[in-house]
Each structure stands twice: as C-alpha cells, then as structure tokens.
Amino acid sequence: MKHILTLPNLLTGYRFLVVPFLLFLLQPGMGNMVGMVAFALYLSAALTDLADGYIARRRKIETVLGKLIDPLADKVLVAAALIMLIPMGRIPAWVSLIILARELMITGLRGVAASSGVVVGASRLGKYKSFLQYFALCVLIYPEEWSFIPHLHAIGTVILYVSLVLTILSGIDYFFRFQKVYLPTTGTK
C-alpha cells in the first residue's frame, strides 16, 4: 500500500476528485462566483498534471499505477470541461467530439500496444496539445464578465482551435508511431 500512495499518485487522484465538483459547478447560469470556483478548481487540477510527473521522475517514485491513471485522469478532466462548456455556449459540440474521439482512439491504441508489452509514449506534439487544451479550457471556464482582458472567451476559443489542430496532428503522429512499432511491415516483390 505504501508504494501506491505516493505524492504523484495522490496528485493524480486529485484530478479525478475534482471532476464531480466541476460537473456541478459548470452548469449554465450558475453565476460568476461559482464560475471563479470552477476556474480555481480546474486550474489547480491542471497544474497537478505538471507536478505529478516531475515529482515522480525527480524522486524516482514512478509506479505502474501512476503510469496507468495519470493519462486517464488527464482525459477525464479535459472531457468534463469539454462537455460541460457545450451547453454554456462556450465550445461547439463538434470541437469537443473531435478532441474526445482522438483521445479515445489513442487510448485504445496504447492499450493494444501495452497488452503486447510495447509502450507508445507521449510525443512532444502531444504534450503541446495537452498544455494548450488546459490553457484554453481555463480561459473558457473563467467568467468573462470578471476579466480585465477584452474578448477573453474569443481568445480562449482561438487557443482551443489551435489545440484542435495539434490534437489532430498528434493523433496522426501516434497512429504512424504505433503502426511502425506494433504492426509488422510486409515486403512486396
């Protein structure tokens, strides 16, 4: 039990814990104060994604459980925000669908590879995608009426569209990396 309850795993668990609260707080018409609480929770959870991996590698306390639940926690957190921002009119449903479909496909490919003992790790492009998604979603969750930046949600939408392009490109990259690593190549005569 001692090896499971590491600080990085607890930080990852925090991301899971935040999701039900976000689902409640990100209801349309909840008001600016509730929006600020949702923003603070989402931001704190997003920051744990940066911290948990860094701490695990630095202290050499990476665990199999951590490697399994970390990407899952990231996807659940992002999915919660993507879905809840649709009825608020802050994200088009098709954008959420493309991002979530890519995440499901990559998770499936990673699962297939992992069942054969092959690890298809995160690419640099995938990490940029994740950062931009977190950033865009934080901006879109923040109550625009309380912002000192004009057109804050329009800026967040642009950032989300940039992350959407990276989502698609990194998905293609994963597919080709998976294909090279996992699928046998056949020669033709």
C-alpha positions as CSV (number, residue, x, y, z in Angstrom):
1,M,0.0,0.0,0.0
2,K,2.9,2.3,0.7
3,H,4.0,2.2,-2.9
4,I,0.6,3.2,-4.2
5,L,0.1,6.3,-2.0
6,T,2.9,8.3,-3.5
7,L,2.7,12.1,-3.8
8,P,2.4,11.9,-7.6
9,N,-0.4,9.3,-7.4
10,L,-2.2,11.5,-4.8
11,L,-1.9,14.5,-7.1
12,T,-3.3,12.4,-10.0
13,G,-6.1,11.2,-7.7
14,Y,-6.9,14.9,-7.0
15,R,-7.7,15.4,-10.7
16,F,-10.3,12.6,-10.5
17,L,-11.7,14.1,-7.3
18,V,-12.2,17.5,-8.9
19,V,-14.3,16.2,-11.8
20,P,-17.6,15.7,-10.0
21,F,-17.3,19.2,-8.5
22,L,-16.7,20.6,-11.9
23,L,-19.7,18.8,-13.3
24,F,-21.8,20.5,-10.7
25,L,-20.2,24.0,-10.9
26,L,-20.1,24.2,-14.7
27,Q,-23.9,24.2,-15.0
28,P,-25.3,27.0,-17.2
29,G,-26.5,30.0,-15.2
30,M,-24.5,29.3,-12.0
31,G,-23.1,32.8,-11.8
32,N,-19.7,34.4,-11.7
33,M,-18.7,33.5,-8.2
34,V,-19.4,29.8,-8.9
35,G,-17.5,30.2,-12.2
36,M,-14.5,31.5,-10.3
37,V,-14.6,28.5,-8.0
38,A,-14.8,26.2,-11.1
39,F,-11.9,28.1,-12.6
40,A,-9.8,27.7,-9.5
41,L,-10.5,24.0,-9.2
42,Y,-9.8,23.4,-12.9
43,L,-6.6,25.4,-12.8
44,S,-5.4,23.6,-9.6
45,A,-6.2,20.2,-11.2
46,A,-4.4,21.1,-14.5
47,L,-1.3,22.2,-12.5
48,T,-1.2,18.8,-10.8
49,D,-0.6,17.3,-14.3
50,L,2.6,19.2,-14.5
51,A,3.7,18.4,-10.9
52,D,3.0,14.7,-10.6
53,G,5.2,13.5,-13.5
54,Y,8.0,15.9,-12.5
55,I,7.9,14.7,-8.8
56,A,7.7,11.1,-9.8
57,R,10.7,11.3,-12.1
58,R,12.8,13.5,-9.8
59,R,12.2,11.4,-6.7
60,K,12.4,8.1,-8.7
61,I,9.0,7.0,-7.4
62,E,7.2,6.3,-10.7
63,T,4.7,3.5,-10.2
64,V,2.8,1.2,-12.6
65,L,-0.4,2.6,-11.2
66,G,0.7,6.1,-11.8
67,K,1.6,5.4,-15.4
68,L,-1.9,3.9,-15.8
69,I,-4.0,6.5,-14.1
70,D,-2.1,9.7,-15.0
71,P,-3.2,9.8,-18.7
72,L,-6.7,8.6,-17.7
73,A,-7.0,11.4,-15.1
74,D,-5.9,14.0,-17.8
75,K,-8.5,12.7,-20.2
76,V,-11.3,12.6,-17.7
77,L,-10.6,16.2,-16.5
78,V,-10.4,17.6,-20.1
79,A,-13.5,15.6,-21.1
80,A,-15.5,17.0,-18.2
81,A,-14.7,20.6,-19.2
82,L,-15.2,20.0,-22.9
83,I,-18.6,18.5,-22.3
84,M,-19.8,21.0,-19.7
85,L,-18.8,24.0,-21.7
86,I,-21.0,23.0,-24.6
87,P,-24.4,23.9,-23.0
88,M,-22.8,27.1,-21.7
89,G,-22.3,28.1,-25.4
90,R,-18.5,28.4,-25.0
91,I,-17.4,25.4,-27.1
92,P,-19.0,24.0,-30.3
93,A,-20.0,20.3,-29.8
94,W,-18.1,19.3,-32.9
95,V,-14.8,20.5,-31.4
96,S,-15.4,18.5,-28.2
97,L,-16.3,15.5,-30.3
98,I,-13.1,15.6,-32.4
99,I,-10.9,16.0,-29.3
100,L,-12.7,13.3,-27.3
101,A,-12.7,10.9,-30.3
102,R,-8.9,11.4,-30.7
103,E,-8.4,10.7,-27.0
104,L,-10.4,7.5,-27.2
105,M,-8.6,6.3,-30.3
106,I,-5.1,7.0,-28.8
107,T,-6.1,5.3,-25.5
108,G,-7.3,2.3,-27.5
109,L,-4.0,2.1,-29.5
110,R,-2.0,2.5,-26.3
111,G,-4.0,-0.3,-24.7
112,V,-3.4,-2.6,-27.6
113,A,0.3,-1.8,-27.6
114,A,0.6,-2.2,-23.8
115,S,-1.1,-5.6,-24.0
116,S,1.9,-6.7,-26.1
117,G,4.4,-5.0,-23.8
118,V,5.0,-2.1,-26.1
119,V,4.9,1.4,-24.7
120,V,3.9,4.2,-27.1
121,G,4.8,7.2,-25.0
122,A,3.6,10.8,-25.2
123,S,5.2,12.8,-28.1
124,R,6.3,16.4,-27.8
125,L,3.4,17.4,-30.1
126,G,1.0,15.6,-27.7
127,K,2.4,17.5,-24.7
128,Y,2.0,20.8,-26.5
129,K,-1.6,19.8,-27.4
130,S,-2.3,19.0,-23.7
131,F,-0.9,22.2,-22.5
132,L,-2.9,24.3,-25.0
133,Q,-6.1,22.3,-24.2
134,Y,-5.6,23.0,-20.4
135,F,-4.9,26.7,-21.1
136,A,-7.8,27.2,-23.5
137,L,-10.2,25.4,-21.1
138,C,-9.0,27.5,-18.2
139,V,-9.7,30.7,-20.2
140,L,-13.1,29.4,-21.3
141,I,-14.1,28.5,-17.8
142,Y,-13.1,31.9,-16.3
143,P,-16.1,34.2,-16.0
144,E,-15.7,36.7,-18.9
145,E,-17.6,39.4,-17.0
146,W,-14.8,39.5,-14.4
147,S,-12.0,39.6,-16.9
148,F,-9.8,42.6,-17.5
149,I,-9.0,41.2,-20.9
150,P,-11.5,42.1,-23.6
151,H,-13.0,39.2,-25.5
152,L,-11.4,36.7,-23.2
153,H,-13.6,33.8,-24.4
154,A,-12.9,34.6,-28.0
155,I,-9.2,34.3,-27.2
156,G,-9.8,31.0,-25.4
157,T,-11.7,29.7,-28.5
158,V,-8.8,30.6,-30.8
159,I,-6.4,28.8,-28.4
160,L,-8.8,25.8,-28.4
161,Y,-8.8,25.7,-32.2
162,V,-5.0,25.8,-32.2
163,S,-5.1,22.9,-29.8
164,L,-7.6,21.1,-32.0
165,V,-5.1,21.3,-34.9
166,L,-2.4,19.9,-32.6
167,T,-4.9,17.2,-31.4
168,I,-5.4,16.0,-35.0
169,L,-1.7,16.2,-35.9
170,S,-0.6,14.4,-32.8
171,G,-3.3,11.8,-33.3
172,I,-1.9,11.1,-36.8
173,D,1.6,11.1,-35.4
174,Y,0.6,8.5,-32.7
175,F,-1.1,6.3,-35.4
176,F,2.1,6.2,-37.5
177,R,4.3,5.6,-34.5
178,F,2.0,2.8,-33.3
179,Q,2.0,1.4,-36.8
180,K,5.8,1.4,-37.1
181,V,6.3,-0.1,-33.6
182,Y,3.5,-2.5,-33.4
183,L,2.4,-3.7,-36.8
184,P,4.8,-5.9,-38.8
185,T,5.9,-4.5,-42.1
186,T,5.4,-6.6,-45.2
187,G,7.5,-6.5,-48.2
188,T,6.2,-6.9,-51.8
189,K,8.0,-8.5,-54.7
